[in-house]
Amino acid sequence: MLNPSLIEQFKHIAGPANVMDGEADRHCYSYDAAVLTAVVPALVARPETTEALGKVVRLCGDNGLPLTVRGAGTNLSGGTIPDPRDGIVVLTSALNRIIEINEADLYAVVEPGVITAKLATEVATRGLFYPPDPGSQSVSTLGGNVAENAGGLRGLKYGVTKNYVMGVTFFDTTGERIVTGARTVKCVTGLNLSSLMVGSEGTLGVFSEIILKLVPPPAAQKAMMVLFDDTAKASQAVAAIIAAKIVPCTLEFLDNFTIRAVEDYAKAGLPVEARALLLIEVDGHPAQVADEAARVEAICKQIGATGVQVARSAAERDKVWAARRAALSALARLRPTTVLEDATVPRSKIPDMIRAVEQIAAKHKLLIGTFGHAGDGNLHPTILTDRRDEKEYARAEAAVGEIFEVALSLGGTLSGEHGIGLAKSKWLEKETSRGTILYSRRLKKALDPKNILNPGKVLGWE
């Protein structure tokens, strides 16, 4: 329980209307999209200016209060669950200004609470392109994207959030303003703190401003849906396309279970009889697009595709991609509990990973719908279960562990884009080393000696 005088100090800084200390309000910020136990924060603060944000951080630092920053709460690894020891949640939703879009030098400056899709739409009206497109882009914030190094459907060709961060301004635990990076293409001034902050999951600082690189949009695109009567053939086609040195803008995989769920949910005209399908889009110069689309179609047919449907209009293309983005929502309707994972493997190992997930589902008698960014090796095995059924949920947890074991054995990683948070920290040493964790903890201790910045996340507890 917080001291009443501390609560008054938060209200003085952020304004009484921007501090929530009632239990009902606080409960709304006790969880995120991960299947983990909720923790009700001691207080929720919503600063409306960067000056107020810095003062809130300093107040937490001075009093040793654990601080968790929350954007939209779409996190999938428990990264925005508050600390149980009088944890404070700091909302960035009011820090939502697009400060600058520079068309001459191709960058944007934003506050952390800007919705991802809002920036993408705004720069598109200027004839520019911000490629990172996480599935939650319509609600997720850019501060959260940077903190988690979010990916998305276009990651195969265009990379992920880290590839577009030019600079970050953030507050340390004393409320000191730290400025990193620049608006220039090249910058080697001082330590590369911007890169350190990307993917740090709120454990090293609190973002107040972000500089993001923009690029010219592609001149042409062509999207296609490729049908297969066997998941193995679909996964082999993914590997073959990459091996042919073709890099599509997007290369997505859906198994039959997911296809049926999405079609029932979105009524997008997906072929429910297909055992698997690939959603592929190539972009670039019109001549390049025509050439690569023809080569992709030929590769898929050679491997055994039963059909290729090319989008005939932008509306038809958008309808299919909207259906793909609805995959998680469609699956989540089917059972009370949805466990969405993102184990990622080298692209050539996609066939092995898909086969392993199917075997794990059969072994544990679980419903697992698999979809994801197959082109960059990032699959989303989605376990549909009921957490209230202790025996079934125990099987689900065992399946998650086995999925991670397989991914690591194939040279993969625990997380391609969802982060480690609380959910995956216990497996981190298996991918890295004990030395890596100890080194990282020493780094955090030097920057956050009271361990108030999202404690327990990523590196676990010492």
N, C-alpha and C positions, 0 to 999 in steps of 0.2 A: 504494500500500500504506500503510495507516494505521500510525502509530507504536503499538507495543504499549501504551505508557502511556496513550495516548488511548482505546484499546479498554477498558482497565481503568477509565478514568473513566466511560465510558458504562455499563459493568457496575455500577459503584458507584451510579450514579444510578437506572438502570432495573431493576437486579437481573440477576444472571448469566443467569437463565433467559429474560430478555426482550431479550437482545442476541445476534444471530446474526452470526457472522463466518466460519462455515464456507462453503465455496464452494457446496455443494449447496443449503443453506438460502438463501443470498443469491440464487442463480439464480432462485428462485421469485418474486422481486420485481424482476425485470429488465425486465418488459414489462407492457403492459396490453392492452386489446382492439383497439388500433389496429394496422394492418399496417405496423409500423416495426421497425427493428433494435433488438434487446434490448441493454440495458446492465446488466451485473452491478454492483450497488452495492458499495462498500467495506465497508459494515456496515449492519445493519438493527436498529433499536431500537424496542421496543414498551412505552412508558411506561404504567403502570397508574393513575397519578394526574395531575391537572393540574399539581401541583407538580413532579413528575418531568418532565412534558412541557416546562414552562418552562425547567427546568435543561438538558434535552437541547438545546433551541433555543439557549440561551445558550452552551453548550459548542461547538456548531457555529459560532455567531457569533464567539466568541473566537478560534477556530482557522481561520476562513475556509473551513469545510467546506460544500460545496453540500448543501442539504437539500431533499428532496422528500417531502411528506406523502402517505401512501397510506391510503385507506379500504378499499374492497373491490376496487380495481383494475379496475372496469368501464369506466373512462375510454376514450373512443373517438377521442381525438385525440393520444395520446402524452403526455398531461399528467402521468402518474405514472411515466414512464420516468426513471430516475435520471441524474444528470450523470456523464459519463465520467471526470471528474477527482476521484476519491475521493469520489463522491457517497454521501450518507447517506440511507437511507429511514427515515422515522419512521411507524410504523403507529399508527393510532388505534383499532384493533379492541378494545382493552381499555378504552377510554374510551367505554363504551356504556350509561351510565345515563340513564334518563328522570328528571330531577331533580324536575320538578314538572309537573303538569297542573292548571291553574287553571280550574275550571268556571265560576266567577263572573265572571272577567275575560277568559275565552276566550284563553288562551295556554298554551304549553308551554315548558319549559326543558329542553334536552337537551345531552348531550355529543356531540362530533362523530362518534363511532363507532356511534351508534344506527342500526340498520337502518330504512330508510324505512317499509317495510310494518309493522314492529313498532310504530312510533308511530301510524300510521294505524289499526291494529287496536285499540290501547290506547285512543285517544281515542274511537273508535266505541263502545266498551263504556260510555263515559261520556255517550253521546248527542251527541257532537261530531264534527267533520269536519275532516280535514287534506287539502285537495284535490290538491296536487301528486303526480303518480303516474308517474314515469319508468318506462319499460319494464323497467328493472333493479331496480325497487323491492323485490323480494324479497331482494335481496342488497346493493344500493347503500346507502351511508351518508349521513346528513343533512349531515355535513361536506362530503362530496364533492358532494352536491346543491347546497349553497350556493356552494361554490367554482366550480362549473360553471354555476350558475343553471339547474339542470335543469328540463325541462318535463314533458311527458307527455300522455296521452290527453285529460285534462280541461282542458288549457291554453286551449282556445278560449273557454270560458265563465269559468273560474276563475283564469286566469292561471298564472304559473310561480313558481318558488321565491322570486324576489325580491319578489313580492307578499305573501309571508307572513313575511318576516324583519323582526322588530321590533328586534332587537339582537344584537350579536355581541361576545363577549369573545375576545381573541386575544393572542398573544405577538409582539413585534417581535424583531428579530435580536439584541437585547441580553438577551432573556428578560424584558423589561418587560411587565407585564400591562396591556393596553389595553381599556378598557370603553366600549362604544358602545351607543346606543339605550336603550330602556327597556321596562318592562312596561305602559306607558300607551298609549292610542290615539294621543295626540299627544305629540310630543317634538321640540323644536328646540334642544336643549342642545348647543352646540358644533357642529363640522363634522359633516356626515353621513357618518361613517366606515363605518357599517354598509353603506350602499349602495355605497361604494367597494370594500368587501371582497367583496360578492356578485359572482360571475363573475370574480374576480381570479385564479382558477386556481392558488392557492398561491404567487403571486409577491409578495405584500405582507405576509403574516402567517400565523400558525399558529393555527387556531381551537381554543379550549378549551371554549367554551359558546355556545349559540345559543338565542335566544328566538324562538319561532314563533307566529304568529297562528293561531287556530282559528276555525271558523265553525259555525253550526248546519247540520245536514244537510238536504238537500231533503226535502220531505214525500212526494214521489212521483217515479217515473221511468217512462219507457217507451222500450224499445229496439227497433230494427228493422233488418233487413237488406234493402237495396234492390239488386236485380239489374239489370245493364245488358248489352246485347249489343255495346257499343262504349265504349271508354275515354273518348272525347271527350264522350259524353253524360253519363257519370258525373262528369267534371270540370266540365262545364257546370252540372250539378245542384248541385254544391258552391257555385259562384259564385252561382247563383240563390237558394239558401237564405239565404246571407248578405245578398244584395241585398234580400231580402224582410224584412230586419231581424229574422230569427229567429236566435238564438244557442243552438244545441244545447250540451249538456254535452260531448258528443263527436261528432266527424264524421270518420270514418276511411275511407281509400281503400285498396283492394287490387286490383292488376291480376291477370289470369288466371294468369300464371306463379306469383305468390305464393299465390293461392287454391289452386292444385293442390299446391304444396309444403306448405302448412299442412294441407290436408286429409289428405295422405299421412302427415303427421307426427302430427297431433292427433286425427284421426278425429272432427271436430266436426260433420259433416254439412253442410259448406260446398258450395254448388252449383258443381262444377268446370266446368260448361258455360258459366258466366257469363264474359263478357270482362272485366268489372270489377264490383266491388260496393262499396257504401258501408255502413258500420256506423254507425248514428246513434242517439244517445240524447238525449232531452230530459228535463229535470227541473225541479222547482219545486212550486208549488201544484197540486193535482190538476186543477183546472179549466184552468189554464194549460198543463199537460202535455197534456191531451186536445186542446186547441185547437191547440197548436203541432205535435203529432204529426200531426193531420189536415192541417194546412197543408203540412208537410214531405212527406207522402205525396202530396198533390195536385201539388206542384211537381215531384216526381220523376216521377210518371206523365205529367205534361204534357211533360216533356223526353224521355220515351221509356223509362222503366224497364219492364223486362219482368216484374217481380214485386216484391212487397213482403211480407216475412215479419216479423210482429211477435212478439216474445218473449212467450210465454203465462205464464211463471213466472220467478221469480228464478233458479231453477236453470238454465233455458234461457238466460236473459240472461247469466249468469255463464259458461256454457260457451262462448258465442260470444266474449265478451271475453277469455277465457283463450286461445282460439284466436288471436285477434288479437295478443295479447302473445307468442305463440309464433312470430310471423312470422320474426323474425331467426334463431331456432334452427332453424326448418324450412328456411330458405334455406341456412344455413351447412352443412347436411349434404350439399349437392349437389356442392360443389367444395372443393378444399383451402384456398383463400383467399377470404375474404369482405371486400369493401371497402364499408363502410356509410357513406353520406354523409347530410347533413341540410341541404342548401341550401334556403333558405326564401324564398318570394316573397309579394308582396301577394296576398291571397286571390282577387282578381279575375283574377290571372294564372295560377292553377292549370291551366286548360286548356292554356295556352301551354307551361308547364313540363313537363307530362306528355307533350305531343306532342314537345317537344324531346328528352326523355330517350329516347323510343322511336326517334327518328331517330339519336341518338348511338349507341344500342345496335346498330342496323342498320349504321351507317357503320363501326364498329369490330369488327363481328362478335363481339359480346359478349353473354353472358347477363346481363340486368339485371332484377331483380324490383323493382317499385316499390310501396311501401306508405307509410303515414304519416298524419300529422295534417293531413289536407287542409283541414279547417275553419279552421286558423290558418296555412295556407300552407306548412306544414312537411312536406315529403316526404322519404322515405328511399330514394333510388335505391340498390339494393344490387347491386354488381357481383360476380359469381361467376366466379372465375378460378383460376389456379395460379401462384403467385409464382415457382415453379421454372422455368416456361416464360417465358424472357426476352422473347420476341417478343409473346406474348399479354399479359404483364403490362405491357409498354410501351404496348400499346393501351389497357389498363385505366387507366393513369396519364394518358394523353392524354384519355380519356373523362372522368375526374374534372375535369381542367382545363376542358374544354368545358362540363361541367355547371355549374361555378362561373361561367364567362363568361356563360352564358345567364341564370343566376339574377341576376347583377349587372345585366345589361342590362335585365332586367324590373323593376328597382328593388328587388331582393331582397338577401339577406345570405348570407355564406359559411356561417354556422352558426346554426341556430335554437335548439339545445340541447346540442350535443356539445362546444362550445368550440373554441378555436383550437389550443392546445397546441403541439406540434411540427409536426403534420401540415399545418396550414393557414397558418402564419405567413408563408410566402413570398407568399401572395396578399393579405395584409391591406392593403397599401398600395392595391391596386386598389379596395377597397371604401371605404377612408377617405382618407387623404392622407399624404404624407411628413411633413407637420407634425404630424399626429395621432400618428404613431409616435414622432417625436422628443420631443414633449411628454410622452407616456406614459413614455418612457425616462428623461426628466429626473425625473419623479415617482418612478419606481422607484428611481433612483439616490439620491434624497434619503432615501427610507425604507429602502433596502437598499444602503448604500454599497459593501459588499463583494460584492454580487450573489450572495448565497448562497441566496436563496429561489427554488427552482424555476427556475434560470437557463436562459435560452434559450427558455423557453416564451412563447407569445403574441407577444412583441415581437421574437423572434429575437435574434441576437447583434449587438452594436454593432461 
